[in-house]
Amino acid sequence: MWGVETVGTVYGVLTVLINGYEFVVTKRFIYPVWEVVTLRPLRRNYSSLSQKFGVLQALVLITIFPDARQIVDGIEKYVLSAKTDEPLVLRKSTSEDCTMLAVAAAIVAQVAITALALTDLDQVHWTAEAAFVLSLIAGGLSVFYSCLVQQRMSGLFTPDDVKDFFSKPSSSQRLHNLQQDMDDLISDIRKNDIGDESTVRHQGMKELESMIKEFKSKNRWKSASFHSILMIKAPTLLLRYALASFIIGIGIYFGCLAFSDIGSEMPRNSYRAIFIVYIVTSFLGLLIYYVPYILKELELSPARRHAQIMNNKFTKLDPEETELLNRIGALLNSDEQEIHEEGESDDVIP
């Protein structure tokens, strides 16, 4: 009896906490703060990517490219599902981006080389010089990979070539099933030694050919390729690392000069003033981008709050009501509405 009472008490407390949490979170002024603190864009991106690529690959994409979901959705919508020459537009824009990235990365690498000749660099902490070296290497690799990606894009001559590059054959499970069927068929061909061996082998090869053709026709251009996305975004990633490493290295350099007695020619107060300028400039530079970014994400927060309230209020619904509630939630959320409308348009029979 004591165990049953304990379980009942714990269940009651959890119910009260969950209801209280849902009530507090959906308050008008608390819900936007909750979205910012819990990193709503990252949560949504991870949820979408994990369904397409799995947990590990989704974590890699989110860590490297926070906007990976938009990239994947754009490829699947404007490239894989395109009926015209829209894939060639992506090829052209990717090539142009590589040109811009190569120039920017070359400039960063050149600045990093100059930073290695700073006065008293050998007197400060070794991480400053290591950051400049990392910036130099990342910038150089960004230039190299930009050229490789641009060359790869130049080799895609038709829309079908672009679609093949940015898509994967099928889901891992379907591909595994195909491999299993092929292994079984090849095993049957090897075991069957009765009768005309060449005829049996010929029939098996024809069946294998038809199996592969059917698989490719049914599963071609279904989803974006994880590896293609990483390939075309490698120059951007390395350029980010190069810039971040350079800025961090500058901070370490001036921080050591400002707070360590290394016998520099300039007085320490001058370096402290420079370090303060560095901190203020870096902080304001981050605010210039991330404050508008957060405010942009919160523009539809009131609509999402009402959708959350409805989801919490109506928990026991039949399938038709659940679908209706999902449609209402989609109308209150612009990105969900776009996905929902695409799904409905696919179901319409002309």
GULUMDO-514648 format. One line per field, with one value per residue (C-alpha): residue number from 1; residue in one letter; z, y, x. Coordinates in Angstrom, 1 decimal, decimal comma. Each point is the difference from the previous one (the first is absolute). Layout:
REM GULUMDO-514648
num: [NUM ...]
residu: [A ...]
z: [Z ...]
y: [Y ...]
x: [X ...]
//
This chain:
REM GULUMDO-514648
num: [1 2 3 4 5 6 7 8 9 10 11 12 13 14 15 16 17 18 19 20 21 22 23 24 25 26 27 28 29 30 31 32 33 34 35 36 37 38 39 40 41 42 43 44 45 46 47 48 49 50 51 52 53 54 55 56 57 58 59 60 61 62 63 64 65 66 67 68 69 70 71 72 73 74 75 76 77 78 79 80 81 82 83 84 85 86 87 88 89 90 91 92 93 94 95 96 97 98 99 100 101 102 103 104 105 106 107 108 109 110 111 112 113 114 115 116 117 118 119 120 121 122 123 124 125 126 127 128 129 130 131 132 133 134 135 136 137 138 139 140 141 142 143 144 145 146 147 148 149 150 151 152 153 154 155 156 157 158 159 160 161 162 163 164 165 166 167 168 169 170 171 172 173 174 175 176 177 178 179 180 181 182 183 184 185 186 187 188 189 190 191 192 193 194 195 196 197 198 199 200 201 202 203 204 205 206 207 208 209 210 211 212 213 214 215 216 217 218 219 220 221 222 223 224 225 226 227 228 229 230 231 232 233 234 235 236 237 238 239 240 241 242 243 244 245 246 247 248 249 250 251 252 253 254 255 256 257 258 259 260 261 262 263 264 265 266 267 268 269 270 271 272 273 274 275 276 277 278 279 280 281 282 283 284 285 286 287 288 289 290 291 292 293 294 295 296 297 298 299 300 301 302 303 304 305 306 307 308 309 310 311 312 313 314 315 316 317 318 319 320 321 322 323 324 325 326 327 328 329 330 331 332 333 334 335 336 337 338 339 340 341 342 343 344 345 346 347 348 349 350]
residu: [M W G V E T V G T V Y G V L T V L I N G Y E F V V T K R F I Y P V W E V V T L R P L R R N Y S S L S Q K F G V L Q A L V L I T I F P D A R Q I V D G I E K Y V L S A K T D E P L V L R K S T S E D C T M L A V A A A I V A Q V A I T A L A L T D L D Q V H W T A E A A F V L S L I A G G L S V F Y S C L V Q Q R M S G L F T P D D V K D F F S K P S S S Q R L H N L Q Q D M D D L I S D I R K N D I G D E S T V R H Q G M K E L E S M I K E F K S K N R W K S A S F H S I L M I K A P T L L L R Y A L A S F I I G I G I Y F G C L A F S D I G S E M P R N S Y R A I F I V Y I V T S F L G L L I Y Y V P Y I L K E L E L S P A R R H A Q I M N N K F T K L D P E E T E L L N R I G A L L N S D E Q E I H E E G E S D D V I P]
z: [0,0 0,9 -3,5 -1,8 2,1 -0,9 -3,7 0,2 1,8 -2,5 -2,9 1,5 0,6 -3,5 -1,4 1,9 -1,0 -3,7 0,1 1,8 -2,4 -3,0 1,6 0,8 -3,2 -2,2 1,8 -2,4 1,2 1,1 -3,2 -2,1 2,7 0,2 -3,8 0,2 3,0 -1,4 -3,4 -2,0 -3,5 0,9 1,5 -3,1 -2,4 2,0 0,1 -3,8 -0,9 2,4 -1,9 -3,3 0,8 3,5 3,4 -0,7 -3,4 1,3 2,9 -2,4 -2,3 2,9 1,5 -3,2 -1,8 2,3 -3,2 -1,3 0,0 -2,4 -2,3 -0,1 -0,5 -2,7 -1,9 0,3 -1,0 -2,8 -1,3 0,5 -0,6 -2,9 -3,4 -1,9 0,0 3,6 1,1 -2,4 2,0 3,2 -1,9 -1,2 3,4 1,7 -2,5 0,6 3,8 -0,4 -1,8 2,7 2,8 -1,7 -0,1 3,6 1,3 -1,9 1,7 3,4 -0,6 -1,0 3,1 2,1 -1,5 0,9 3,6 0,5 -0,3 2,8 2,6 3,1 -1,3 1,3 3,5 0,3 0,6 -2,7 -0,7 -1,8 -2,5 -0,3 -0,8 -2,8 -1,4 0,1 -1,7 -2,7 -0,6 0,0 -2,4 -2,4 0,1 -0,6 -3,2 -1,1 0,6 -1,6 -3,2 0,3 0,5 -2,8 -2,3 1,1 -0,8 -3,4 -0,8 0,6 -3,5 0,2 2,7 0,4 0,8 2,7 1,5 0,1 1,8 2,7 0,6 1,5 -1,4 2,7 3,7 1,8 0,7 -3,6 -1,2 2,5 -1,2 -3,6 1,0 1,8 -3,0 -2,3 2,3 0,1 -3,8 -0,5 2,5 -1,8 -3,3 1,5 1,6 -3,1 -1,9 -1,5 -3,7 -2,3 2,2 -2,6 -0,3 3,8 0,3 -2,8 1,5 3,4 -1,5 -1,9 3,3 1,8 -2,7 0,2 3,8 -0,1 -2,6 2,0 3,1 -1,7 -1,7 3,2 2,3 -2,1 1,2 3,2 2,6 0,3 0,4 3,4 -1,6 -2,9 2,5 2,0 -3,2 -1,3 3,5 0,9 -1,3 2,0 3,1 -0,3 -0,7 3,3 1,9 -1,6 1,0 3,5 0,6 -1,1 2,2 3,0 -0,6 -0,1 3,3 1,7 -1,4 1,3 3,3 0,8 -0,8 2,2 3,1 -0,2 0,7 -3,1 -0,3 -3,1 -1,3 0,4 3,5 1,2 0,4 -3,8 -0,6 2,5 -1,8 -3,3 1,6 1,3 -3,5 -1,3 2,5 -0,6 -3,8 0,0 2,3 -2,0 -3,2 1,3 1,1 -3,4 -1,5 2,7 1,6 -3,4 -0,5 3,3 -0,5 -3,5 1,5 2,6 -2,5 -0,2 3,7 0,9 -2,7 1,2 3,5 -1,0 -1,8 3,1 2,1 -2,3 0,1 3,8 0,2 -2,4 0,8 -0,6 -3,5 -2,8 -3,1 -2,0 2,8 0,4 -3,7 0,3 3,0 -2,0 -2,8 2,4 1,4 -3,5 -0,7 3,1 -1,0 -3,4 -0,5 1,0 -2,2 -3,0 0,6 0,6 -3,3 -1,9 1,4 -1,0 -3,5 -0,5 0,9 -2,5 -3,2 -3,0]
y: [0,0 2,4 -0,5 0,6 3,2 1,2 -0,6 1,8 2,9 0,3 -0,2 2,7 2,3 -0,6 0,8 3,3 0,9 -0,7 2,0 2,8 0,0 0,1 2,8 2,2 -0,6 1,1 3,3 3,0 1,4 -3,2 -2,0 2,1 -0,3 -3,7 -0,3 1,9 -1,9 -3,4 0,8 -0,6 0,3 -2,7 -2,3 0,2 -0,4 -3,0 -1,6 0,3 -1,1 -3,0 -1,4 0,2 -0,9 -1,5 1,3 0,0 1,7 2,5 1,0 0,4 2,3 2,0 0,5 1,0 1,8 1,3 0,8 -3,6 -0,6 3,0 -1,3 -3,5 1,2 2,4 -2,8 -2,4 2,7 1,9 -2,6 -3,6 0,9 2,5 -0,7 2,7 1,3 1,2 -2,4 1,9 3,2 -1,7 -1,2 3,6 1,5 -2,6 0,8 3,7 -0,5 -2,0 2,9 2,4 -2,4 -0,6 3,7 0,6 -3,1 1,1 3,4 -1,5 -2,3 2,9 2,0 -3,1 -0,1 3,7 -0,7 -2,6 2,9 2,1 1,5 -2,0 -2,9 -2,4 1,5 -0,6 -3,3 -2,6 -0,2 3,4 -1,3 -3,3 1,9 1,9 -3,2 -1,6 3,0 -0,2 -3,7 0,2 3,0 -1,8 -3,2 2,1 1,4 -3,5 -1,5 2,9 -0,8 -3,7 0,6 2,5 -2,5 -2,6 2,3 0,8 -3,8 -0,1 0,8 -0,9 0,4 -3,8 0,2 2,6 -2,1 -3,1 1,9 1,5 -3,1 -3,4 -3,3 -0,6 -0,4 -2,3 -2,6 -0,3 -0,1 -2,7 -2,0 0,3 -1,3 -2,9 -0,9 0,2 -2,2 -2,6 0,1 -0,4 -2,8 -1,8 0,3 -1,5 -2,9 -0,9 -2,3 -2,3 0,2 2,6 2,2 2,8 0,2 0,2 2,6 2,1 -0,1 1,0 2,9 1,2 -0,1 1,8 2,7 0,5 0,2 2,8 1,9 -0,2 1,1 3,0 1,1 -0,2 1,6 2,5 3,6 -0,7 1,7 2,3 -1,5 0,6 -0,4 2,4 2,7 -0,4 0,2 3,2 1,7 -1,0 3,3 2,0 -2,0 0,4 3,8 0,3 -1,9 2,2 3,2 -1,2 -1,2 3,3 2,0 -2,2 0,1 3,8 0,0 -2,3 2,1 3,3 -1,6 -1,4 3,4 1,8 -2,2 -1,7 1,7 -1,1 3,1 1,5 3,4 1,5 0,5 -2,5 2,6 0,5 -3,7 -0,1 2,8 -1,9 -3,2 1,9 1,3 -3,6 -1,3 2,8 -0,3 -3,8 0,2 2,6 -1,8 -3,1 2,0 1,6 -3,4 -2,2 2,5 0,5 -3,8 -0,7 2,7 -1,4 -3,4 1,5 1,7 -3,0 -0,9 1,1 -2,2 -3,0 0,7 -0,4 -3,2 -1,3 0,9 -1,9 -3,0 0,0 0,6 -2,7 -3,2 -2,7 0,4 -2,4 -0,2 2,5 2,6 -0,6 0,7 3,1 1,2 -0,5 2,1 2,8 -0,2 0,1 3,1 1,7 -0,9 1,2 -2,7 -2,8 1,4 -0,1 -3,7 -0,8 1,7 -1,9 -3,3 0,9 1,0 -3,3 -1,8 1,9 -2,0 2,3]
x: [0,0 2,8 1,6 -3,3 -0,6 3,5 -0,5 -3,3 1,5 2,9 -2,4 -2,1 3,0 1,2 -3,4 -0,1 3,5 -0,7 -3,3 1,7 2,9 -2,4 -2,0 3,0 1,9 -3,0 -0,3 0,2 3,3 1,6 -0,4 2,4 2,6 -0,5 0,5 3,3 1,3 -0,9 1,5 -3,2 1,6 2,6 -2,6 -2,2 2,9 1,3 -3,5 -0,4 3,6 -0,1 -3,0 1,8 3,6 0,0 1,2 3,7 -0,1 -2,5 2,2 2,9 -2,0 -1,4 3,4 1,7 -2,9 -2,8 -2,0 0,3 -3,7 -0,6 2,7 -1,5 -3,5 1,1 1,8 -2,9 -2,5 1,8 2,4 -1,3 -3,6 0,6 -1,4 1,9 3,5 -0,1 2,9 2,3 -0,7 1,3 3,1 0,7 -0,6 2,3 2,7 -0,3 0,1 3,2 1,6 -0,9 1,0 3,4 0,7 -1,1 2,0 3,1 -0,2 -0,4 2,9 2,2 -1,0 0,8 3,5 0,4 -1,1 2,7 2,5 -1,6 2,4 0,6 -2,1 2,6 -0,4 -3,8 -1,8 0,6 -3,8 0,1 2,6 -1,9 -3,2 1,7 1,4 -3,4 -1,5 2,7 -0,6 -3,8 0,1 2,3 -2,1 -3,1 1,5 1,0 -3,4 -1,7 1,9 -0,9 -3,7 -0,1 1,7 -2,5 -2,9 1,4 -0,1 -3,8 -1,4 -3,7 -2,7 0,1 3,7 -0,7 -2,8 2,1 2,8 -2,2 -2,1 0,6 -1,4 -2,5 -0,4 2,5 -2,7 -1,1 3,6 0,7 -3,0 1,2 3,5 -1,6 -2,1 3,0 2,0 -2,8 -0,3 3,8 0,1 -2,8 1,8 3,2 -1,9 -2,0 2,3 -2,7 -0,8 1,4 2,3 0,3 -3,8 -0,5 2,7 -1,5 -3,5 1,5 1,9 -3,1 -2,0 2,8 0,0 -3,8 0,3 2,5 -1,9 -3,2 1,7 1,6 -3,2 -2,0 2,6 1,8 0,2 -2,0 2,2 3,0 3,5 1,7 3,4 -0,7 -1,1 3,2 2,1 -1,5 0,0 3,6 1,5 -2,5 0,7 3,8 -0,4 -2,0 2,7 2,7 -1,7 -0,9 3,5 1,5 -2,3 0,7 3,7 -0,1 -1,9 2,6 2,8 -1,2 -1,3 3,5 1,6 -2,6 0,2 3,4 3,4 2,0 2,2 -1,6 1,0 -3,5 -1,5 -2,4 -2,8 0,1 -0,5 -2,8 -1,7 0,4 -1,3 -3,1 -0,6 0,3 -2,5 -2,5 0,3 -0,4 -3,0 -1,7 0,8 -1,7 -3,0 -0,4 -0,9 -1,4 -2,4 -1,9 0,2 -1,7 -2,6 -0,7 -0,6 -2,4 -2,2 -2,3 0,4 -3,6 -1,4 2,1 -1,2 -3,6 0,8 1,8 -3,0 -2,3 2,3 0,0 -3,7 -1,2 1,8 -2,7 -1,2 -1,0 2,2 -2,2 0,1 3,8 0,5 -2,1 2,0 3,2 -1,4 -0,9 3,5 1,5 -2,0 1,4 3,6 1,3 2,6 -2,3 -2,7 2,4 0,8 -3,6 -1,1 2,6 -1,3 -3,5 1,0 1,6 -3,2 -2,1 -0,8 -0,2]
//
